[in-house]
């Protein structure tokens, strides 16, 4: 597999997966026309289940093998707290209306401030690759991170929470990193499990 279609129009997500897969020479492309993607109700109870629902539906609609990725976010200090994002990273306290990128930064900045100004957290990813005939394969992986309550003035469209996370080695906000620097970050964070998964696909 030298190219894979990621069924999303979110360029930041496409760049993330593409950067993570640089080591195995796989090019990641996205969908330019959002109307080609059917609406899929995310009824799964995990990131992987939701990724699988979308991957299967999108592969059938597009007639191509596609990759779909969903994520969940868990703050260490919010176990048992209704403010724990979990699956609802973009659904504040169960609200149905999706917030804008700017509203995301404001909300999570205030949340982290309430948690002491810095907060340890973990991103969990569910990734699924599906074929038009309904075959699918999925995997999960994740990594630890730290959020800060003071946001960067630079925002990465589609991935607003990069404005609240810093690279531990340089101390720079992720949203201020170059694409090359971000690719290196994604290779370190998710490159190995994602590359091994993609390399295992035989359809």
Residue pairs with C-beta under 8 A, 6 or more apart in sequence:
1 26
1 198
1 199
1 201
2 25
2 26
2 27
3 26
3 27
3 28
3 29
4 21
4 26
4 27
4 28
4 29
4 65
4 66
4 67
4 129
4 198
5 29
5 30
5 31
5 62
5 64
5 65
5 66
5 67
6 13
6 14
6 17
6 28
6 29
6 30
6 31
6 66
6 67
6 68
6 69
7 30
7 31
7 37
7 54
7 55
7 58
7 59
7 62
7 66
7 67
7 68
8 14
8 30
8 31
8 37
8 68
8 69
9 30
9 31
9 32
9 34
9 37
10 30
10 158
10 159
11 30
11 157
11 158
12 156
12 157
12 158
12 159
12 162
13 30
13 69
13 158
13 159
14 28
14 29
14 30
15 179
15 182
15 183
16 159
16 182
16 186
16 190
17 28
17 67
17 69
17 186
17 194
18 27
18 28
18 183
19 179
19 182
19 183
19 184
19 185
19 186
19 187
20 183
20 186
20 187
20 189
20 190
20 191
20 194
20 195
21 28
21 191
21 194
21 195
21 198
22 183
22 187
22 191
23 187
23 191
23 195
24 195
24 198
24 199
26 195
26 198
28 67
31 37
31 62
36 61
36 62
37 58
37 61
37 62
38 57
38 58
38 61
40 53
40 54
40 57
40 58
41 53
42 50
42 53
42 54
42 70
42 87
43 49
43 50
43 53
44 50
44 51
44 52
44 53
44 87
45 87
46 72
46 87
46 126
46 140
47 70
47 71
47 72
47 87
47 124
47 125
47 126
47 140
48 70
48 126
48 127
48 128
48 138
48 139
48 140
49 126
50 70
50 87
50 126
51 68
51 69
51 70
51 126
51 127
51 128
51 138
52 68
52 126
52 128
52 130
52 136
52 138
54 68
54 70
54 128
55 66
55 67
55 68
55 128
55 129
55 130
55 136
55 138
56 128
56 130
56 134
56 136
58 66
58 68
58 130
59 65
59 66
59 130
59 131
59 132
59 136
60 132
60 134
62 132
63 132
64 132
65 129
65 130
65 131
65 132
65 201
65 203
66 129
66 130
67 127
67 128
67 129
67 198
68 127
68 128
68 129
68 130
69 125
69 126
69 127
69 128
70 125
70 126
71 89
71 123
71 124
71 125
71 126
72 85
72 86
72 87
72 89
72 123
72 124
72 126
73 85
73 86
73 89
73 121
73 122
73 123
73 124
73 161
74 84
74 85
74 86
74 121
74 122
74 124
75 84
75 85
75 111
75 115
75 119
75 120
75 121
75 147
76 119
76 120
76 121
76 122
77 115
77 116
77 119
77 120
78 84
78 115
82 93
83 93
83 111
88 94
89 161
90 98
90 99
90 104
91 98
92 99
92 107
99 107
101 155
101 157
101 158
101 160
102 155
102 160
104 160
104 161
105 151
105 155
105 160
105 161
105 163
105 164
108 147
108 161
108 164
109 149
109 150
109 151
109 164
110 149
111 119
112 118
112 119
112 147
112 148
112 149
112 164
113 149
117 148
117 149
117 150
118 146
118 147
118 148
118 149
119 146
119 147
120 144
120 145
120 146
121 144
121 145
121 146
121 147
122 142
122 143
122 144
122 145
123 142
123 143
123 145
124 140
124 141
124 142
125 140
125 141
125 142
125 190
126 138
126 139
126 140
127 138
127 139
127 140
127 141
127 194
127 197
128 136
128 137
128 138
129 136
129 137
129 138
129 197
129 198
129 201
130 136
130 137
131 203
135 203
137 197
137 200
137 201
139 193
139 197
141 190
141 193
141 194
143 189
143 190
145 165
146 165
146 166
146 168
147 161
147 164
147 165
148 164
148 165
148 166
149 164
151 163
151 164
152 163
152 164
152 173
152 175
152 176
154 163
154 173
154 175
154 176
155 162
155 163
155 175
156 162
156 163
156 174
156 175
159 175
162 173
162 174
162 175
163 173
163 174
163 175
165 173
165 174
166 172
166 173
166 174
167 173
167 174
167 177
167 181
167 185
172 181
174 182
174 185
177 185
